[in-house]
Amino acid sequence: MLFSKTPIIALIKLSGIISPEGRLGSKSNLNLNDLSDSLTKAFNFKNVKAVALLINSPGGSPVQSSLISNRIRELSLEKEIPVYCFIEDVAASGGYWLSCSADKIYAMESSIVGSIGVISSGFGAVEAIKKLGLERRVYTEGKNKGMLDPFLPERKDDVDQIKEIQKDLHEQFINWIKKRRGKRIKVSDDTVFNAGIWSGRKALELGLVDNIGDYYSVMKKNFGKEVKFKDFSKKQSWFKQKLFSNSRSEDMIDNLFNRIYEKLIWSRYDL
């Protein structure tokens, strides 16, 4: 039983790909809609001394990364509660964006940190449909409506437009990190903002993290041995578990492709 005077550390696990909505069959996609209640409860719980974010994410949606981070900062300032981040296996791209919502960032020596960049990927099947004797027919209003259609030849104007968007998003990412990390970053912009990835130990040298350590040891040291931990991470409901386990065949196919997609993203950091 937790008594009212017992100091509490609120734990929130941010584990998974950052996506506007949960993918079918996925238990761990991150978006503000799913996290909002957990964040609010964590910061409003009685006698909470700090919020600890346990991050394990290869990234994803820049919009959701920003929305989640902004909400964390708003609640932290409103409730005057400090936020600590503890990077587990990976905090890359949007995962590192989330990490920077904390006042202090910790990692393990072998954690993967960084990938401060923007990526857009797809495929081209122009030659494949030619071999199959298929003809692609597209009708649009607005010359850019069919931009980067994988069944049509790539156009330079389309690529230039995507690159311009990527440049803008990259600048937003950089500005956020500079705002949150400031002079703690110890090297030049070219060194850290080139989408490179580093071990936790190297990230400490660069100034991307503040120290090495796990949440249990660090929080006990900072807030006393009597401190208790309460997990506010959102749990998947029994109904959703049953729903996914009894999905129709077409849903199971979608589930399979979603899991392949997630595996491809995670595999970049599976060292």
Secondary structure, DSSP 8 states (H G I E B T S, - for coil): ---TTS-EEEEEEEES-B-SS--TT-S--B-HHHHHHHHHHHHHSTTEEEEEEEEEE--B-HHHHHHHHHHHHHHHHHHT--EEEEEEEEEETHHHHHHTTSSEEEE-TT-EEE--S--------HHHHHHTT-------SSTTTTTT-TTS---HHHHHHHHHHHHHHHHHHHHHHHHHHGGG--S-HHHHSSS-EEEHHHHHHHTSSSEE--HHHHHHHHH-TT-EEEE------HHHHHHHHT--HHHHHHHHHHHHHHHHHHHTT--
